[in-house]
Amino acid sequence: MKYITAVFKPSRLDAVLDAVTAAGASGVTVTEVRGYGRQQGKTEVYRGAEYEVRLLPKVRIETAVSDAVVEKVIDAITQAANTNKIGDGKIFVLDLESVMRIRTGEKNE
């Protein structure tokens, strides 16, 4: 199993959720986060005053998937989150040693 975490622009959330579900992920956790990467924030103007926003709003989704669908899910996130602009986000894939459903005690797949 793999644990996939993706961080991307909030405006792409609905498209990513639809794509990930269609690709075979059975559950997703969504968190609103703030951060920056290469873009190092941005400068905005409010009432004539210029100020720097260092931590930009992002969305983080997390899901655990079987090895059989991991590439499909990664491709789905990549296509749905892509705007061809800086700040589109990142996808992290980790090996998942074990998973247990609390209600039934089922383990792994």
JOCOR-V154937 format. One line per field, one symbol per residue. ss: DSSP state (~ for helix, > for strand, _ for the rest). Layout:
BEGIN
ss->???
END
This chain:
BEGIN
ss->_>>>>>>>_~~~~~~~~~~~~~~_____>>>>>>>______>>>>>__>>>>>__>>>>>>>>>>____~~~~~~~~~~~~_______>>>>>>>____>______>__
END
